[in-house]
């Protein structure tokens, strides 16, 4: 009897304790639910510290979490980020599948190769029509897809330009790669080669010894001809004091008075003829001809035409800003390595069509997959971005002061 009585007391005691636990649990759970919903103590729902990339939004949860108990939608990410597409295929991947927030600075940008190789290890299955080879790691990375020839329509002999003691405008000079190929302001890409900055000091566009120091502009053929015409008009029609130069006009018999129109027409033809001679020199022998692919316009008389258009056509240059547009290469990160360590063939290249980029094997001398000894661990994202950042429309930009105010 005593044991039964004791058991009964325990049951009543534990029943009361169980009820108290349930009540406490409901109260605490209700508070944790109600208080954040009321706009207070949102941090109690946080699953971990926010990354430094989103640090300014740490107190503004609704910037990403638009509704309670609903996972973050891509639309919330795209409200701040404008990104290029990785593929036209419907991969059905959410931003949050790869970018895991609330892990501090770990996980927001994945460096693991597995998300990439999930598709690219079987590229012929994922996209058989694409001209891409399967790749599982850097060790088996296929050769770079480089063009067989440089078709930039520019004439450049690297070997000649890298010889010591070239004749420059101020005496002998010895050029290095950096004299023409300079790092951009972000220290990542390379600046385009610019004629006025990199070439004109050695390659003059002077066109007449009677006009020493006068150089044609590095511009379209039509603009060059109009410049030449204007310079010869000034040269033949006026001296340094603005007085007319009689030698620009024809001689007449004594007592003969020429018509003003005839006199003007003669001067126009004389100036045009001189401009055409200088134009032909620049586009067929010197200046422009030395660096550009130039052709004649067959319908125009290159000697006596008085039109305002050039008699020559220059093929549009198409020097790529990026030779491997599907990759990321930071020249600044490799600044301590000499240019010729990677572009070894440049010093001996005499043909403009030579493609002087290295092959993937050269990259493997320093870069390797995770775990390789004495090499820089280089997963896919070292050289490839799933998507590239694009400029954000003005209407989508946020006022930082308002965000910080909401987060207080």
Rosetta blueprint (number, residue, H / E / L):
1 X L
2 X H
3 X H
4 X H
5 X H
6 X H
7 X H
8 X H
9 X H
10 X H
11 X H
12 X H
13 X H
14 X H
15 X H
16 X H
17 X H
18 X H
19 X H
20 X H
21 X H
22 X H
23 X H
24 X H
25 X H
26 X H
27 X H
28 X H
29 X H
30 X H
31 X H
32 X H
33 X H
34 X H
35 X H
36 X H
37 X H
38 X L
39 X L
40 X L
41 X L
42 X H
43 X H
44 X H
45 X H
46 X L
47 X L
48 X L
49 X L
50 X L
51 X L
52 X H
53 X H
54 X H
55 X H
56 X H
57 X H
58 X L
59 X L
60 X L
61 X H
62 X H
63 X H
64 X L
65 X L
66 X L
67 X L
68 X L
69 X L
70 X L
71 X L
72 X L
73 X L
74 X H
75 X H
76 X H
77 X H
78 X H
79 X L
80 X L
81 X L
82 X L
83 X E
84 X L
85 X L
86 X L
87 X L
88 X L
89 X L
90 X L
91 X L
92 X L
93 X L
94 X L
95 X H
96 X H
97 X H
98 X H
99 X L
100 X L
101 X L
102 X L
103 X L
104 X L
105 X L
106 X L
107 X L
108 X L
109 X L
110 X L
111 X L
112 X L
113 X L
114 X H
115 X H
116 X H
117 X H
118 X H
119 X H
120 X H
121 X L
122 X L
123 X H
124 X H
125 X H
126 X H
127 X L
128 X L
129 X L
130 X L
131 X L
132 X L
133 X L
134 X L
135 X L
136 X L
137 X L
138 X H
139 X H
140 X H
141 X L
142 X L
143 X L
144 X L
145 X L
146 X L
147 X L
148 X L
149 X L
150 X L
151 X L
152 X L
153 X L
154 X E
155 X L
156 X L
157 X L
158 X H
159 X H
160 X H
161 X H
162 X L
163 X L
164 X L
165 X L
166 X E
167 X E
168 X E
169 X L
170 X L
171 X E
172 X E
173 X E
174 X L
175 X L
176 X L
177 X H
178 X H
179 X H
180 X L
181 X L
182 X L
183 X E
184 X L
185 X L
186 X L
187 X L
188 X L
189 X L
190 X E
191 X L
192 X L
193 X L
194 X L
195 X H
196 X H
197 X H
198 X H
199 X H
200 X L
201 X L
202 X L
203 X L
204 X L
205 X L
206 X E
207 X L
208 X L
209 X H
210 X H
211 X H
212 X L
213 X L
214 X L
215 X E
216 X L
217 X L
218 X L
219 X L
220 X L
221 X H
222 X H
223 X H
224 X H
225 X H
226 X H
227 X H
228 X H
229 X H
230 X H
231 X H
232 X H
233 X H
234 X H
235 X H
236 X H
237 X H
238 X L
239 X L
240 X L
241 X L
242 X L
243 X L
244 X L
245 X L
246 X H
247 X H
248 X H
249 X L
250 X L
251 X L
252 X L
253 X L
254 X L
255 X L
256 X L
257 X L
258 X L
259 X L
260 X H
261 X H
262 X H
263 X H
264 X H
265 X H
266 X H
267 X H
268 X H
269 X H
270 X H
271 X H
272 X H
273 X H
274 X H
275 X H
276 X H
277 X H
278 X H
279 X H
280 X H
281 X H
282 X H
283 X H
284 X H
285 X L
286 X L
287 X L
288 X H
289 X H
290 X H
291 X H
292 X E
293 X L
294 X E
295 X E
296 X E
297 X L
298 X L
299 X L
300 X L
301 X L
302 X L
303 X L
304 X L
305 X L
306 X L
307 X L
308 X L
309 X L
310 X L
311 X L
312 X E
313 X E
314 X E
315 X L
316 X L
317 X L
318 X L
319 X L
320 X L
321 X L
322 X L
323 X L
324 X L
325 X L
326 X L
327 X L
328 X L
329 X L
330 X L
331 X L
332 X H
333 X H
334 X H
335 X L
336 X L
337 X L
338 X L
339 X H
340 X H
341 X H
342 X H
343 X L
344 X L
345 X L
346 X H
347 X H
348 X H
349 X L
350 X L
351 X L
352 X L
353 X L
354 X L
355 X L
356 X L
357 X L
358 X L
359 X L
360 X H
361 X H
362 X H
363 X H
364 X L
365 X L
366 X L
367 X E
368 X E
369 X L
370 X L
371 X L
372 X L
373 X L
374 X L
375 X L
376 X E
377 X E
378 X L
379 X L
380 X H
381 X H
382 X H
383 X L
384 X L
385 X L
386 X L
387 X L
388 X L
389 X E
390 X L
391 X L
392 X L
393 X L
394 X H
395 X H
396 X H
397 X L
398 X L
399 X L
400 X H
401 X H
402 X H
403 X H
404 X H
405 X H
406 X H
407 X L
408 X L
